Amino acid sequence: MCIASAVSSMHIEARQKLCQCEKALRGIGTDGASTMIGCHNSVVAQLKQINNSATEVHCAAHRLNLASSQAAGAVPYVKKFQSIICQLYDFCDNSAVPMATLKLYSYY
């Protein structure tokens, strides 16, 4: 079973458990991945076989993230900043002492 079929099946099962009619499906929000919105065997294509009037919407937050990531890649100081943030995350991840130290300096 491919990923799209598994996601579609889980969606259909969840709607059946909630006693919701598949024909009531009006919108499908996705991250824009080909598994979700491809033409032939995607999640959207499979769900549209059940309800052809459903509309696919590419999540605005995902679109903004894609655009900002691509734009940031062209700016050297942004790439350096992202590198520092990733290194800081890697250093603190799953380690109590660095995380506690980081929390001392955070405002939130």
C-alpha positions as CSV (number, residue, x, y, z in Angstrom):
1,M,0.0,0.0,0.0
2,C,1.4,3.4,-1.0
3,I,1.5,6.4,1.4
4,A,-1.3,8.2,-0.4
5,S,-3.6,5.1,-0.1
6,A,-2.7,4.7,3.6
7,V,-3.5,8.4,4.3
8,S,-6.7,8.2,2.3
9,S,-7.8,5.1,4.1
10,M,-7.1,6.6,7.5
11,H,-9.1,9.7,6.6
12,I,-12.1,7.7,5.4
13,E,-12.0,5.5,8.6
14,A,-11.8,8.6,10.8
15,R,-14.8,10.2,9.1
16,Q,-16.8,6.9,9.4
17,K,-16.0,6.7,13.1
18,L,-17.3,10.3,13.5
19,C,-20.4,9.3,11.5
20,Q,-19.7,12.0,8.9
21,C,-20.8,11.6,5.3
22,E,-17.9,11.5,2.8
23,K,-20.1,13.7,0.4
24,A,-19.9,16.4,3.0
25,L,-16.1,16.8,2.4
26,R,-15.6,20.2,0.9
27,G,-12.0,21.2,1.4
28,I,-8.7,19.3,1.7
29,G,-5.8,21.3,3.2
30,T,-2.4,19.9,2.3
31,D,1.3,20.7,2.5
32,G,1.7,20.6,-1.2
33,A,3.7,17.4,-1.4
34,S,3.2,15.3,-4.5
35,T,1.9,12.4,-2.3
36,M,-0.9,14.7,-1.3
37,I,-1.8,16.6,-4.5
38,G,-0.4,14.5,-7.4
39,C,-2.6,13.9,-10.5
40,H,-3.1,10.1,-10.5
41,N,-2.8,8.4,-7.1
42,S,-2.5,11.1,-4.6
43,V,-4.6,11.6,-1.4
44,V,-6.6,14.4,-3.1
45,A,-7.2,12.3,-6.2
46,Q,-8.4,9.3,-4.1
47,L,-10.7,11.5,-2.0
48,K,-12.0,13.2,-5.1
49,Q,-13.1,9.8,-6.4
50,I,-15.5,9.8,-3.4
51,N,-16.5,13.5,-3.7
52,N,-15.5,15.2,-6.9
53,S,-16.6,18.7,-5.6
54,A,-14.0,18.8,-2.8
55,T,-11.4,21.5,-3.3
56,E,-7.6,21.1,-2.5
57,V,-6.0,24.0,-0.7
58,H,-2.2,24.4,-0.3
59,C,-1.7,25.5,3.3
60,A,-0.7,29.2,3.4
61,A,1.8,28.5,6.2
62,H,3.6,25.8,4.2
63,R,3.7,28.1,1.1
64,L,5.1,30.9,3.1
65,N,7.7,28.6,4.7
66,L,8.8,27.3,1.2
67,A,9.0,30.9,-0.2
68,S,11.0,32.2,2.8
69,S,13.3,29.2,2.9
70,Q,14.1,29.7,-0.8
71,A,14.6,33.4,-0.5
72,A,16.7,33.0,2.6
73,G,19.1,30.7,0.8
74,A,20.2,33.6,-1.4
75,V,21.2,35.8,1.6
76,P,24.6,34.9,3.2
77,Y,23.9,36.3,6.6
78,V,20.6,34.5,6.8
79,K,22.3,31.2,5.9
80,K,24.8,31.9,8.7
81,F,22.0,32.7,11.2
82,Q,20.2,29.5,10.3
83,S,23.4,27.5,10.7
84,I,24.0,29.0,14.2
85,I,20.4,28.3,15.2
86,C,20.7,24.7,14.0
87,Q,23.9,24.3,15.9
88,L,22.3,25.7,19.1
89,Y,19.4,23.3,18.7
90,D,21.7,20.3,18.2
91,F,23.7,21.3,21.3
92,C,20.6,21.6,23.5
93,D,18.5,18.9,22.1
94,N,17.9,16.1,24.6
95,S,20.4,17.5,27.1
96,A,19.1,18.9,30.4
97,V,22.1,21.1,31.4
98,P,22.4,23.1,28.1
99,M,18.6,23.4,27.9
100,A,18.4,24.8,31.4
101,T,21.2,27.3,30.6
102,L,19.4,28.3,27.5
103,K,16.1,28.8,29.4
104,L,18.0,31.2,31.8
105,Y,18.6,33.5,28.9
106,S,15.2,33.2,27.2
107,Y,12.5,35.7,27.8
108,Y,9.5,33.4,27.3
